[in-house]
Structure formats: structure tokens, C-alpha cells
Amino acid sequence: MDLGLKGRCAVVTGASSGIGRAVAMELAREGAKLAVTGRRRENLEVLAREAIALGAPPPAIVVHDALDDGYVDAVAAQSLSALGTVEILVNNAGGSRAFGKDATEAQWQEALTLNFTRHRQLTQRLLDKMIAQRWGRIINITGKSEPEGVNGAYCAKAAVHSWSKGLSREVGKHGITVNCIAPGRVMSDQIRRNYTAEYR
């Protein structure tokens, strides 16, 4: 299926495994120019080789931890340097933070930074380019809204839902869409790490 994405410039965060990797590979199949980010260089390099084998332009690789203070600057600068512009942003970096009602402030801060604040900050850094070109797609990978207990990631993802809706109303007039995808549980490294085989 031709989704009309050939030549579009896209950034996918958290692309070294799981959902982010799958999204990046589909964009490569569609012929998009990619910048992929994650913490594991070797995984991103394998992804890049596979994308090139599909006929996609060589992806730019940005190795950075989303919890680091320099994350937003590094991803924005390196992506713009490699691609020239960013038309599609897939905010996928994140991770479950199940910690219960007595979690510390540091635990809460980490969960919110990883699963909400970095999405908002990176989007803000790249938004002016999208507004200038009057076209942009912002896709936020979120999660379910019915947690079994206190989980910082779910709380942060609820913030992403609300922020995305508000932002979409401000930038829609510039040809930019902002959407959330709550994919449910997908068999990934994170799921294998967090749930026993019996539970899965």
C-alpha cells in the first residue's frame, strides 16, 4: 500500500526495539527518510541496515537516553542536520513504571519525564518547522487508560492524551495533525521483561 510517504522526513524515538522499531521499518518500506533514536546503538545499526536493504535512504542514528538532560537538544539537532526538516514525529520512547501508591517523588519525576515531558519538549522543538511548511504529523504512542494499580507511565500517558488533543486544536490550522495510538500489549522486549511466560 502506498501511503504517500515517500521522501517524507520522519523521526522515530525509542526505535531500537519493539513498537518503535516496527514503526521505523514500516516508514522505511514507504520510502521515508528516517532519523531513529534509542539507547542501543547496535540495535539501531541493524535497523538501519535492514531499512537500506528495503531501498530506503540510510537512516540517521541518534543514540541517547530520553532521561538525559541533553536528550531533546541532541535528537532535534542531529535529526534536523541529517534530514533538513522533520515532517513526521513518532514519540514512542517510554517505559512502564509500576511502583505503587507510596512511590517517591524521584520515581514520579522519572515516569513523567520519560513518558510525557520528553514528548512535549521534542514536539515543541520541531513544531516551528512543521508550521513553516504547513504540513506535519505528530503521533504519540500511549497506553491503556485502565491500570491495575498505580503506574507512573499510565498517568503520564493520560497527560499525553490531554496535551495532544489541546495541541491539535492549536496547530490543525497549519496542516498539522496530532494523534495518539494506544496499541495495547505487543510482544516486545519490555513485555518479556515485565511479565512471566505464564502470565503472558
Disulfide bonds with the S-S distance in Angstrom:
none
